[in-house]
């Protein structure tokens, strides 16, 4: 065997050993769950084997949601600790298990446990006859270790009422006879957080390299379009990120009201995504589903144990995958729209302009260590994915793909740090990238360039200046002239001042830097708008963080400061945002007052107008105001049509009739 062959074999064996070690060191469960959706309750029992540690332990701390009660634990192994354990609630969501005698070093621990509960709603968790869902990463609906490895393997067995179907993490091991009895079994081979959904589902399955299924609460005539779209996305993301990590993929419908109260409209769990009903009622949104499917790799398969880099390795990379899907399937023009102002019908603020609005409002932060907050989620999905796209083009698309594929294979279902990710990209690139990481991940802001130019005969010369801190990057210079003639050249910008010359064969009329917005930057057309909307952006940030008293005051102060003429619809957005605070508080009359004030504003934003009418319709429904309800529904449908029917509100507002 050649030296290269020996090295490849060694690397493969090292990766395989790493994977086996990861599985052996993960908690292993045999978990039985009885679901009682009508009672908003589950009852669970089972065993878990925890790996040995090098030191004795007097206790183990387990995470288990406050909604779960009656936790009983018995130690099965090791022999010296066997017996009924004492459990103690030491802090919210944390139970400490005290054995009769300490757990000795070097021996694995087996616990038998039982508990019940679930009568409530939490992040990605709800039990009910309308449809149930649970994400273990978001809400600890089953007990797992607080310290050390929390992601587990094992067997999940569900018992559900007649007519209910269960989908869960892992490979299905159900026979038709089992399903008819309401019994469902899943084998989880990769360490992960367990999740499930249950409902009176209509199930459609499609074979293929990656089998795709849809679990719907009611049949949809467009479901084949959705499944085809998911297959196209999966095929493309396999090229970008490496092999699909699970045996099959499923779309799972969840009730919208309960999903909204649980904090999501879409959520990714190993092997499937949860999507609320409106997501299935509109045309298939390529960016939305590409992002959620991207989480099958980033956030599910690849996770960091630290807050540092967690948003970027989850949200940022999933959003980067969505951009690659859009560019490949719909072309560069659609990708440019996504980069600039967001994909139609998808979250508009998850874009370059969305980031610039955050920055203008003083709500910026380094991408490398984003803290846990809704603002961080937005920063990763706006500036973050654009930084990854630029990194990909800096490294080279093919090199970046190969590096990501190697990375997801090597670190599948294992804890990995942000710094290990950056080092892997640098190794794959074969060159130093510290300069890139420093300017895009370790500091706030975005570049802003000033251009001056002059033409002398067949030569164009120009100077690009930028204020500190300086950015190093390659950008396009687009030159347009008479008779619609055009030429483009790339230049590298470094430092405060960059000079360039280029040949031209026509009379130059305009010169534009980065006309396709390939590099996130302060474009002149965005600064004035971002600054005009800064008051709204800041106040709305308080709302999304749940700081409602501060949000009320911020909206009040910002409205007092609106300047006329209000070219960018600041008053419109502020009245709308303030109404949403009252909606959260179920103060329907106050909400209606501010929604009507938004609609009466001198300048209204067309992209947000459908949503204002939708909220007005919902408020009118609460107030039994039929006249306002009819007017709001008609307004929403008209406003949606005016933006190309892609806002996603049409089906939601029709359901209110």
N, C-alpha and C positions, 0 to 999 in steps of 0.2 A: 504494500500500500504506500502511496506517495506521502510526503510530509504534509502536503495540503489536505490529503484525505484523512490523515491521522488527526490533524488539527480540527477538521470539520467534525469528525466522529467524537473527539473529546468535547467540543462545544455542545454538540447535540446531547451527549450523555450528561453534561453538566446541567443543561436546561432541564432534561428529564428528571434528574435528581432533585433539582430545585422545585419542580412541580410536585414530585412525590412528597418531599419534605413539607411543602405548603399544605398538602392534603392531610398528612399525618399529624401536623400541629394544629389542625383546625378542630373546633368542637364538632362532635358527631352525634346527631340526634336520631331518635325514633319517636316521632311526635304524632299523636292522634288528636284530631280536632273535630268536635261536634259543633255544627253551626245551627243556630236558632235565629234566623233573620227576623222573623216576626217579633221576637223579643229583644232584638238588638244585642245579641249575646252569643258568646262561644264558651265551650267548656273543653279544656285541653288536659292531656296527661301524656307522660312519656319519660324517656331517659335521655341523658346527655353524657357523653364521655369527654372529659377535659384533659388536655395534655399535661404531662408531668412538668414540674418546675424544679430548678436546682436547689431550692430552699424549702424548709417546712412552712406550712401556712396554717394559721389559726382560723381563717375564714376566707370566704370567696364573695366578692361583690357581683351581683347580677343586675342587669338592667331589665326592668319590666314596667310597662306603662302603669300610671296611676289608675287607669280604667280597669285594670286587672286586680282581682282580690283573691282571698282564700288560698294563697300560695302555701303549699305543703311540700317539704323536701325531705327525702330519705337518702342517706348515703349507702350505696351498694358496694362501692370499692373506693379505696383499698380496705383490706380487712380490719386494720387497726382503727379505722374511723367509722365503721359500719354502725348504722342506727339512725333514728329520727333526728334530724338537724333542727336547730332553732333558727328561725328567720326573723330579721329585724329590718324595719324601714329606717335607713340612715339619712336619706335625703330624697327629694322628689324623684320618683322613678328608679330608685336604687334600693335593692334588698340585699342585706348581708346575711350569708348562710354560715352558721356556726356549727361545726360537727361536734360529736361527743368528745372526740380526741383529735388533735391537730392532724392535718393532711401531711404525710411525710414527703420529703424530697424524693424525686426520682420515680414516683409512681403516679400513673394516671388516675383520675378521679371519675367515678360514675355516680351520677345523681338520678334518682327517680323523683318526679315532681308532678304536681297537678295544680290547676288554678282555673278561674272562670272570670268572666266579665265582658267588657266591651261596650257597655251602655253609654255611649258618648260619641264624640267626633273629635278627631285629632288629625295631624298632618298625614295625608294619604292613608287615612283609616276611617272606616265607617262600616257598620253592620246593619243591614235593613233589607226588607222585602223588595224595595225598589232596585236593589243591587248592592252588593257588599264588595269592599276592597280593603287591602292591607299591604303596606310596604314596610318591611322590617327595618330598613335603614332609617326611615322617617319616624316611625312609632314602634317601640319595642313591644309588639303584641305577643311575643314569646320571650322567655328569659335567655339572655346571652351575656357572656362575661363583660364587665365594664373595662377590665384591664386585660391586656394581651389580645389574642386573636378573638374577634367577635364573629367573624364570618364562619358559617358552619356548613357541614355536609350531612347527608343522612336520608331518612325516609319521612315523608309527610303523608299522613292518611286522613282524609276528610270524610265526614258523614254529613250529608245535607238533606233537606226535605225533598220530597218527591217533586220532580219537575225542575229542580235546580241543577245547574252544571257548575263545576269548579275547575278553574285553571290555576296552576300554582307554579312556583319555581321548580325547575328540574324536568326530567323526562317522564312523560305519561306512562303509567304502568296499569292502565285500566282495561278491563274487558267490557264488552257491551252489557253483560249480565251485572257486573259491578255497578256500572253507571245507572242501570235501570233501578238498582236498589238505593241509589244515592251515595255510593261509595266511590271515592277517587283516591288514587295512590300515585305518588311522585317520588322519583329517586334523584337526589341532588348529589352530583359527583364533584362539582367544583365548589370550593368554599365561597359562600355568598351570604347575603341577608335574605331570609325567606319572605316571600310575598304571595298573595293569592287574590283572586276575585271570584265571586259566586253570584249567580243570578239565573233567571229563567231565560237562558240564552238560546238563540238560534245560531247554530254553528255551521260555518261554511269552511271547507278545507280545500287547499290547492297544493298539489305535489310540485316537485322541482328540486334543484340543488339544495335550496333552503325551503322546506315546506312552509307554507303560509296559511294561517287560519284566521277567521274573524268570528268573534263572539259578540253577537248583537242582542240588545234588549228588545228590538223589534226589527223585522226584515227591512232591508234597504235595496231598492232596485239598482243602486250604483255601487254595490259592494265589490263587484268584479273589477271596476275601475280602481277602487281603493287597493285591492289586493295586487293588481298589476303594477300600480304605482309603488307599492312597498317592495315588490320584487325588483323593480328597476333600481330603487334606492339601495337595497341590500347588495345587488350585484356591483354597483359603483363603490359603495363604502368598503366592500371586501378588497377592491383594488387600492383604496386609499389607506385602509387601516389593518389589513391582514384578514385571515380566515374568520368567518362568522363563528363566534365562540359557543353557540348553543345549537342543539339539534334542530329546532324549528323556531318559527317566529309567529306571533299572534297579535292581532288587534283586538282590544277588549273594550267594549262600551261600558261607561259608568254613568249614573244619573247626574245631571249637571248641577242641580242645587246642592247636593251632598258633596260633590267634588269641589265645588266652589268654596263651601264651608271648610273643606279639608285642605284648602290652599293650593289647588292645582286645576288646570284644564287638561293637561297631559302629563303623564309620569311614566318613567321607564323602570321596568323590573326585569330581571334576567329572563330573556326569552319572550317577553311580550311588553306591550305598552298599554297603559290605561288612557283612554281618551273620552272626554265627555260627549254627550249626545249631539250637541251642535256641530262637533267636529266631523260627524258623519253625514250631516244634513246638507252641507254646502259642497261645492266642488272640491275635489281633492287638492289640498294645499301642499305643494311639493316641499316648501321650506319647513313648514311645521313638522311634517312627518319625517323629513330627512334629519332634522334636529333631534327629534325624539328617538328615532332609530339609531342615530349616532351614539346615544347614551348606552346602547348595548355594549359598546367598547369602552367609552369614556364616562366613567361614573359607576358602571356596573362591573365590567371585567377589570378595568384599571382604576384603582382607588389609592389615594394617599392617606396615611393615618394622621396627617397634620393639617391644620388650617392653611399653612403656607402652600400655595399652589393648588389648593383643592378646587377652587372655582375655575381656575384656568384648565386643569386637567379634566374637569367635568363639563361645565357649561361652555367654556371657550373652545375646546376641541370638538364638541358636538356641533357647535355653531359653525366652526370651520368646515366640518364635513358637509353641513347643509349648503354652504357656499360652493363647495366643489361640485355637489350634485346639481345645483342651479346652473353653474357655468357649463357643465358637461351636457346637460339635457336641454337647456333653454338658451344657451349662448352667452356671449360676453356682455351684450347689452342688458340682459336680465341680471347678470352678476353685478354689473356696475350699479344698477338701481338698488340691489340688495346692499351693496357696500355703502352707497350714499345715504339713502333714506328708508331702506327696509324693503322687504319683499311684500308685494301686494297681498292683503288679507292676513298677514303675519304681523307680529309685534313691531310697529314702526320704529320704536325707540331702540330696537336692537339693530343698530346701524351706525355709520360714521356720524351722521347728524345727531342721532340719539346721544352718542358720547359727548359731542361738542356741547349739547345743551346741559349735560351733567357738569361738564367742566366749567361752563359759563356761570352755573349756579354755585360753584365752589364745592361740588360734590364729587371730587376726584380722589383717586387713591392709587398707589402702586399696584400693578397687576400681580406681582409675585406673592403678596401676602394680604390679599383682600380679606377683610374681617367678615364674620357671618352677618349678613344683612341683605335686604332686597336691593339696595344700591349696588352692592358688590355683584349680585347676580346680574344686574343690568350692565355693569362695567365689563364683566367677562364676556357678555353676549354682544357688546358693541365694540369697544376698543380691543377687547381680547381676541376675538376671532379675526379681526383685521390685522393684528400683529402676527398671528399665526400664518395668515395668508402671505404676508410680506416675508416672513421667515421661510416659508415654503419656496417662494420664488427666489429668495436669496441663496438658499441651499441648492435649489434645483428641484423641480417637481418629482422627478424619478427618484433621486436620492432621498427626498423627504418621505416618499411612499415606502421605499424599502426600509428606511430607518424606523418608521412607525410600525410596519409589519413585524420587524424583528423585536421591537419594544413590546408590542402587545402579546407576542408569543412568549417572550422571556418572563414578563412580569404578570402574566395572567393570574388573576385571583390572589395576588400577593400584595402586601403593602409596598408601596414605592414612593419615594420622595420627589418633590418638584426638582431638586438639584440633580437627582439621578436621571430624570427625564431630560433636563437641559444638557447634561453631559452626554447622554446617548445621542441627542441630535447633533451635538458638536462632533462626536466621534464619527457619526454617519456622514457628516459634511466633510470631514477630513481637514478642517481648518478651525482656527480660533473664532468663536462667536461672542466672546465676552462683550465686545463693543455693541453688538446688537442687543444682547440681553440687558445691558446697562441702560440703554436709551429707551427701550420699549417696555421692559418688565420692572425695572428698579427705580423709575421716576415717573412722576405724573406729567400730563400735558401731551401736546402734539406739535409738530413743526408748523411754522408759519413763514412763508417766503414772500419776498418782494422782488419784482422783476423789472429791469429796465433793458431796453434793446434799441438797436438802430440798424438800418440796412444801408450798405454801401455797395452799389452795383449788384453783383451776384453773391455777396457775402452778408450774412446776418451775424451780428455780434451781440452778446447779452451779458448781463451781470445778475446773479441771484444772490440776495443777501438774506440772512436770517438772524433773529435775536438769540442770545443765549437762553438756555443751554442748547448747544448746536446739535443737529442731527446729521448723521452720515447715511446717505441713501442714494439709490439710483432712481431717477424720475424721467418721464418722457417730456420732451419739449415739442409741442404741436404748433406748427406754423401754417397759417391759412392766408391765401392771397386772392388776387383777381381771378375771374373765370372759375371759381370754386376749386382752385388748385390747392394742394395741401401736401405737407411733408412732416415727418416725425423723426426725431432723433433722441437718443437717451444720453443723459449726462449724469455724472456722479457728483453729488453735493457733499462738500466737507467744509466745516468751519464756518466763519462768519461770511465769507465772500467767495463765490465761485463764478469764474468767467468762462464763457464758451463762444465758439464760432461755428457756423455751419453754412454750407453752400445752399443757395436758393436760386431758382431760375424764373422767378415771377415777382411781381410787386407785392410785398408783404403787407397785409392788412391787420393781422393780429397774431400774437404769440401767447400761448397758454401753457402753464406748467401743470403737469399731471392731469390732463383733461379727462382721463378715465377714472380718476380717484383710486388709483392702485395703491397709493400711500395715504393713510389717514393724515389729514392736515386741515388747518384752518383756512378753508376757502372763503374768499371775500363774500360770496353770496350767503354764507351761513352765519357769519359772526353777528351781524345786526339782528338777525332773527333769534339766534340763541340767546343774545343778551336781552332782547325784548321779552322772551319767555322765561327768563331766569327766575322771576318771582314765582311763577307757576311751578316750575321744576322743583324748586326748593320746598314749597308748601306741599306739593304732591309726594315728595320724598318722605315728609313727616307722616302723611296718610298711609303710605305703603308700609312704613315701619310700625304702624299701629299707635303712633303718638298723636291721638286725635285732638287733645286740648291744644297742643302746639300747632297742629295743622289748622285748626280754626283760626288761631291768632295770625298764623303766617298768611293764610288766604285773605283775611281781613286787611292786613297791612299792605299786601301786594295789590289788592284792588284799589286801595287809596292812592297807590303810586302809579297807576296806569296813565301813560301819557297819550295824548291825541296828536295827530291821527294814529289810530291803533291799527297799523298796517298788517300786523302779524297775528291778530286775533288774541291778544293777551287777555283781554276782559272775557272773551268767550271761554277760553281755557280755564281761567280762574273761577268763573261761576260754575262751570261744569265740575271742576275738581272739588270745589267746596260742597256742591250737591252730593258728591260721592261720599264725603265724610258724614253728612247727615243720613245717607242711605245705610251706611254701616251701623249707625246708631238707631236706625229704624224711625227716624223723625221725618215722616213722609211729607208733611205739609211744608216744612222748611226746605226739604230736598226739591219739591216741585217748584217752589219760589225761585230757587237758584237755577234750576234747569230752564225755566221760562226766561229768566234774565239772560242766560247764555244764548238762547235762541233770539233774543231781542238785541243782542250785541251788534254794533255797527259793522264788525268784521268777523265772519265766521269761517272756521277752517273746514274745508270740504272733507278732508280725510277723517275728521273726528265727528262730523255732523251726524252720521248714522248712529253712532254710539250715544250721543246726547238724546236723540229721539228714542232709542231703545230704552235708556234709563228712564226717560219720562213715561214711556208706556208701562214699564214695570211699576213705577211709583203710582201712576194712575190706577193700575190694577189693584194696588194695595188700598187706595182711597175709594175704590168703587166709583171712580169718575169716568163714566163711559164716554162722554164727549171728548175729554182729553185723551183717553185711550185710543179712540178712533183717529183723532188728529195725529197723535204720535206715531201710530202704526203707518199711516199714510206717509207721514214725513220721513220715517225711517226707510221705507221702501223706495221713495223718490231719491233720498240722499244716497242710498246704496247704489241705485242705478246710475247716479251721476258720477260715481267713482268706479264704474265698470262692473258693479255687482260683485266686488271681491272683498267687501268689508267683513262678511261672515255674519251679518246681523239679520238677514232676510228670514231665514228659517226660525230664528229665535223670536222675532217680533210676530211672525205669523202664528206661532204657538200661543201667543197671548190673546188671540181673538176669542 
